[in-house]
Structure formats: C-alpha cells, structure tokens
Amino acid sequence: MGLKDELHSGRFTITAEICPPKGTDTEVFLQKARLLKGHIAAANVTDSQRAVMRLSSLACSALLIREGIEPVFQMTCRDRNRIALQSDIMGAWTLGVKNILALTGDHVLAGDHREAKAVFDVDSVQLVSLIEGLNNGRNMNGVALRGKTGFYTGAVVAPEANPFEPEEIKFEKKIAAGARFFQTQAIYDMDNFKRFFATAAKKDVKILGGILLLKSAKMAHYLNANVPGVKVPHPFIVELEGAKDPLAKGIEIASRQVRELKKFCHGAHIMAIGHEESVVAIIEGA
C-alpha cells in the first residue's frame, strides 16, 4: 500500500527521512533504508539538505524503489530553474516515483559550496503549482505533454513559526496550488500543534507532525539559537543535560511525542538526521 492509500485509510501513518551519501557509495544508505522497511509507510529522500552536496534525491529514490521501499522524492527550488525542475520531476515519474515533496531549500550560504549561485527561479508555492500542472498534462507554459505525471504532492508547514500569520498564508497558498499532504517542521509545543491541526484537518489535506530526534542538549540549544520556527522546551533540555546517554534520552522524548500525535494526528514524520537507525527504536518506543 502506498503513502496516499495509507494516509487515506485512517491509520496512523509514519514517514522518515534518509539522507543520501556524500558520494557514490550507497551501501550505508541502503543498509539504513532496509532497517526502516516495514516500519514506515514511505522514506523521504532529502535534496542536498542544508545546502550540503550529496548524491541526488532522484537517484536515491530510484534505489529505494528497487528495494521495495516507497520514496518521497524531495525537491528544492535552490539548485534548478523551471526547465530542470520539470525535467527531473517527469524523470522521477518515469522511474516509478509516486510521491513528491516541494521545498524552497536552504540557501547556499548555509552549506559547503558557498560560492555556488543560488537559483530560486520559482518558490515552493510555484513548485507545487508546477507539479500540479504536470499532473494535468501541461508544462509551466501551458503546453500539452505527451504523457502526464500523477504525483501525490506534499509540502512543508512550520506550525511553530513566530509570527505564524505569514506561514499560514503560505500554507493556504500551497493547498490552493495542489498540495495534498504536509510534513511539518519540528514541533515541540503539542498544545499549539493541536490547535493548528484542528484547523488544518478541515482543509481536506493530511498532516504528519514533524518529530526531530534531539541527540544532545547542545543540539537543542543550537536549534533554539539558529533555526527559526523551532523552540525546544526547557524541560526537554534539562532531561538531556541530566541523561547518562543523551541519544537514548532523545529517542525516549521522540517516542513520547509520537504517542501524543497518535491521539489526534494523521501521522508522524521522523527526522533523525544521520541516525536513521534510531527511527525504529522511536517507533517501537511509541
């Protein structure tokens, strides 16, 4: 059963991220993917996240299909113009990819090639619209295609953005453009997220709450200082600081968060960032 069917079945659905390697050796990438097989509905393949050069999301999505794992092909606006975006999106469809997540992408100044020229020919809302056009058999200029795509299109929302109003406007625009599921940025204020979900769930879209594995108190402090829209609560930081094994404590915290989401949300999207093997422990703990 694919991601779309899982989400529309009414069952609590779990997805997780897998980062492509910084090179062509895919052994570790596939080992981590195999660990997740059977535990998640689909695996997001990140697109050079944090603007750090990695093996392409498209290639790794195709590898997951060979392994019998449903991929979510992540695509950012940072590195490609509208010609390349459409070309790669159609390429993904011909290779058997069914799910796509449209993202703006981190700026090149955050990454390992700061001299690179950022593209951003379109934004994430326009990218969703572009995908919707290809699904309807037309390119961005309205020209008919010889064969259309049929992606289940997703996007991202940050429920803890402050102020939230600009994020809410973008969320509405993404729905209008064709987004049908959303994976959120990391959430920690569950009461705030419940209020967001109560409104969002009325809009005929599926929401997966973002769970980011906290590996240490240092990571939590970094997120609070440097990542807009993410606020790790002080009690979590105290737990991590007092733990003999901070990673194990982070897994425990993430499991508690997933259990909370199970009470009201459509699903969870787990981001372990380099510790994908911990995703299974989070799921089992939940």
C-alpha positions in Angstrom: 0.0 0.0 0.0 1.4 3.4 -1.0 1.7 6.5 1.1 -1.5 8.1 -0.3 -3.5 4.9 0.5 -2.0 4.7 4.0 -2.9 8.3 4.8 -6.4 7.9 3.4 -7.0 4.6 5.2 -7.4 6.3 8.5 -4.4 4.5 10.1 -1.7 6.5 11.9 1.0 6.8 9.2 4.7 7.2 9.8 7.3 8.5 7.4 11.0 9.2 8.0 13.9 10.9 6.3 17.0 9.2 4.8 20.0 11.4 3.8 21.8 10.4 0.6 25.6 9.8 0.9 28.3 12.4 0.1 29.5 10.3 -2.7 28.6 7.3 -4.9 28.9 4.6 -2.2 25.3 3.8 -1.4 25.9 0.8 0.9 25.3 2.6 4.2 22.3 4.4 2.7 20.7 1.1 1.7 21.5 -0.5 5.0 19.7 2.2 6.8 16.8 2.0 4.4 16.4 -1.7 4.9 16.3 -1.2 8.6 13.2 1.0 8.1 11.5 -1.3 5.6 8.2 -2.5 7.1 8.3 0.1 9.9 7.4 3.2 7.8 4.9 4.0 5.0 7.5 5.9 3.0 11.0 7.3 3.2 11.8 10.9 2.4 15.0 11.3 0.3 16.5 14.7 1.1 17.7 17.0 -1.6 21.1 18.2 -0.5 19.7 19.4 2.8 21.3 22.3 4.5 22.8 23.1 1.0 25.4 20.4 1.5 26.3 18.5 -1.7 25.0 14.9 -1.7 24.1 12.2 -4.1 20.9 13.2 -5.9 17.5 12.6 -4.3 16.2 11.3 -7.7 18.9 8.6 -7.9 18.4 7.5 -4.3 14.6 7.5 -4.7 15.1 5.0 -7.7 17.3 2.9 -5.5 14.6 2.7 -2.8 12.1 1.5 -5.3 14.4 -1.3 -6.2 14.5 -2.3 -2.5 10.7 -2.3 -2.3 10.6 0.9 -0.2 8.2 3.7 -1.2 10.1 7.0 -1.6 9.1 10.6 -1.1 11.2 12.5 -3.7 12.2 15.8 -2.1 12.8 18.6 -4.5 14.1 22.1 -3.7 14.0 25.3 -5.7 17.5 26.2 -4.8 19.5 24.4 -7.5 17.4 24.2 -10.6 15.5 26.6 -12.9 12.0 25.7 -14.1 13.3 23.8 -17.1 15.4 21.5 -14.9 12.7 21.1 -12.3 10.1 20.0 -14.8 12.6 17.6 -16.5 13.6 15.9 -13.2 10.0 15.7 -12.0 9.0 13.9 -15.1 12.1 11.8 -14.9 11.1 10.7 -11.4 7.6 9.7 -12.5 9.0 7.6 -15.4 11.3 5.8 -12.8 8.3 4.9 -10.6 8.3 7.6 -8.0 4.7 8.4 -6.8 5.3 11.0 -4.1 7.0 14.3 -4.2 7.7 17.0 -1.5 8.1 20.6 -2.7 10.6 22.7 -0.7 12.2 26.1 -1.0 15.6 24.7 0.1 18.3 26.1 2.4 20.3 28.9 1.0 23.8 28.1 -0.4 25.3 30.3 2.3 24.3 27.6 4.9 26.1 24.8 3.0 29.5 23.6 1.8 29.6 25.4 -1.5 29.1 29.0 -0.5 30.4 30.2 -3.8 27.6 28.5 -5.7 24.9 30.5 -7.4 21.5 30.0 -5.9 18.7 29.7 -8.4 15.3 30.1 -6.8 13.7 30.6 -10.2 10.4 29.6 -8.5 9.3 29.4 -4.9 7.8 26.4 -3.1 4.2 27.5 -3.8 5.0 27.9 -7.5 6.8 24.5 -7.4 3.6 22.9 -6.1 1.6 24.5 -8.9 4.2 23.4 -11.4 3.8 19.8 -10.2 0.0 20.1 -10.4 0.3 21.3 -14.0 2.4 18.3 -15.0 -0.2 16.1 -13.2 -2.7 17.6 -15.5 -0.6 17.1 -18.6 0.8 20.5 -19.2 4.1 22.2 -18.6 4.6 25.5 -16.9 3.9 27.4 -20.2 0.7 25.5 -20.7 2.0 23.3 -23.5 0.4 19.9 -23.6 2.7 16.9 -22.7 3.0 13.5 -24.3 2.1 11.7 -21.1 1.4 13.3 -17.8 2.5 12.6 -14.2 0.3 11.6 -11.3 2.2 12.6 -8.2 0.8 12.7 -4.7 2.1 16.1 -3.9 3.3 17.3 -0.5 4.7 20.4 1.1 6.0 21.7 4.4 4.5 23.9 7.0 6.0 25.3 10.3 3.3 25.4 12.9 5.6 27.0 15.5 6.7 29.9 13.3 6.5 33.2 15.1 4.7 35.2 13.8 2.5 32.4 12.3 0.4 34.6 10.0 2.9 34.7 7.1 3.3 30.9 7.4 -0.5 30.4 7.5 -0.9 32.4 4.3 1.8 30.3 2.5 0.1 27.1 3.9 -3.2 28.2 2.3 -1.5 29.0 -1.0 0.2 25.6 -1.1 -3.2 23.9 -0.6 -4.7 26.0 -3.4 -1.8 25.2 -5.7 -2.3 21.4 -5.2 -0.6 20.2 -2.1 -2.4 17.2 -0.6 -0.2 16.3 2.3 2.0 18.2 4.7 5.0 17.2 6.7 5.6 19.8 9.4 8.9 21.3 10.6 9.9 20.0 14.1 7.2 20.5 16.7 7.6 20.7 20.4 4.6 22.7 21.6 2.0 20.0 21.4 -0.9 22.2 22.6 -0.1 24.7 19.9 0.1 22.0 17.3 -3.3 20.6 18.4 -4.8 24.0 17.7 -3.1 24.1 14.3 -4.2 20.6 13.4 -7.8 21.2 14.4 -8.0 24.0 11.7 -5.7 22.3 9.1 -7.6 19.0 9.2 -10.7 20.7 7.9 -9.0 21.6 4.7 -9.0 18.1 3.1 -5.2 17.6 3.5 -3.3 15.1 5.5 -0.9 16.3 8.2 2.2 14.5 9.5 3.7 16.1 12.6 7.4 16.5 12.4 9.5 14.8 15.1 13.1 15.8 15.2 15.4 13.5 17.2 17.3 15.5 19.8 20.8 13.9 20.2 22.1 16.2 22.9 21.4 19.3 25.0 23.9 21.0 22.8 21.8 20.3 19.7 18.7 21.6 21.4 20.5 24.9 22.3 21.7 25.2 18.7 18.2 24.7 17.3 16.8 27.4 19.7 19.5 29.8 18.7 19.7 29.2 15.0 16.6 27.6 13.5 13.6 29.9 13.1 10.3 28.3 13.9 11.8 25.7 16.3 11.7 26.1 20.1 12.9 23.2 22.2 11.2 23.5 25.6 13.4 23.9 28.6 12.2 20.7 30.3 13.5 18.7 27.4 16.9 20.4 27.6 17.0 19.6 31.3 16.2 15.9 30.6 19.0 15.8 28.0 21.6 17.5 30.3 20.9 15.1 33.1 21.0 11.9 31.0 23.9 9.5 31.1 23.1 8.6 27.4 21.7 11.8 25.7 20.9 9.9 22.5 18.8 7.3 24.3 17.0 10.1 26.2 16.4 11.9 22.8 14.9 8.6 21.5 12.6 8.4 24.6 11.5 12.0 24.1 10.7 11.4 20.4 8.7 8.3 21.3 6.6 10.3 23.8 5.9 12.9 21.1 4.8 10.2 18.6 2.5 8.7 21.3 0.9 12.1 21.7 0.5 12.5 18.0 -1.3 9.2 17.8 -4.1 10.6 19.8 -5.2 13.1 17.2 -3.0 13.5 14.2 -2.9 11.7 10.8 0.7 10.6 11.3 4.3 11.5 12.2 7.3 12.4 10.1 10.5 11.4 11.9 13.8 13.2 11.2 16.8 11.5 12.8 19.4 13.3 10.6 22.3 10.8 10.4 20.9 8.5 13.0 18.2 6.8 10.8 18.8 3.5 12.7 17.2 5.2 15.7 13.9 5.6 13.9 12.9 2.0 14.6 13.6 2.5 18.3 11.5 5.6 18.3 8.6 3.8 16.6 8.9 0.8 19.0 9.0 3.1 22.0 5.8 4.8 20.8 
